[in-house]
């Protein structure tokens, strides 16, 4: 990246960092169980929620407990269950139509990051009825209060129940973009481990690696604060100590700890932001519908190694906090141990080393999307230009990279 663009990015990031203490961030109120929701709705004077979820979650019967508790308390509801893995503008418009037609007055997002992003998109459209979602992409474009939003994560990964981000795929262009604004932070987050008990192990693994990526990128970046770094370290420790158990045995303690890890990581990155791992992964999700956690898991060790010595101090701090090393270990070796720990988790979870869906013909456009998402917003350790991002896509694709469009 040339010196002028580099200076612009760093000045932009510094201004955001200086503004961090006065920006209206808030943490959602935590509810330990789904059964606590009716009391909240009654307290807030809400009478008819729209539940936003996906067909996979519905087919597993995960929403039945929520539906039963609402009926038991005399609360009618509507349900939209057509959210896809990378939610689209079409999903948002379909859910919005139901919300208005059935006279709903609040939103319950039930699922992983996709239903939560869809519900946030619905909220943004309600707050800004004269705007399309594409008009709201970027930072601080919503600016108005959205309907009451309760988020129930069924995957311990995205942290969307505590973030101001809504990531949407344009239904026509397949471009994936983020809407970032403070009103999109849910009012309540339900961290109930019972709703994650039937989660397939592969989903447990990739969503857990998503949480780990959030925490590491929040910690190694140049943004954030002492508070975000503390949250990020705690989330990393919880993932390292609990994700394998959640994957192999799905014990209640491990599931609960992973929900906490994802939540705390979300709290960190919503203030400190993420980095090039996420920018690269989001473009893949938009182009190929690549599951976000899977893309992050593959990209994370590649990007960390490419950052090189610029992040060795931070990785050493992570290694010491998580007990992966001791103070006598060199900074370089401590950093390598963190990266090897990530790679070992990927191997345990049978996550591939390459993203073979990447096609050479798509790489310039993918890199352009990643570049525009990351720069100047993300306070990354090292600034990369489009050429470097193209190089990272080729590394992620592996030696057998395709030559034709997917």
Beta strands, then each sheet from edge to edge (+ up, - down):
strand 1: 29-31
strand 2: 49-52
strand 3: 77-80
strand 4: 106-111
strand 5: 138-139
strand 6: 149-153
strand 7: 165-169
strand 8: 176-180
strand 9: 188-190
sheet 1: 1+ 9+ 6+ 4+ 2+ 3+
sheet 2: 5+ 8+ 7-
end
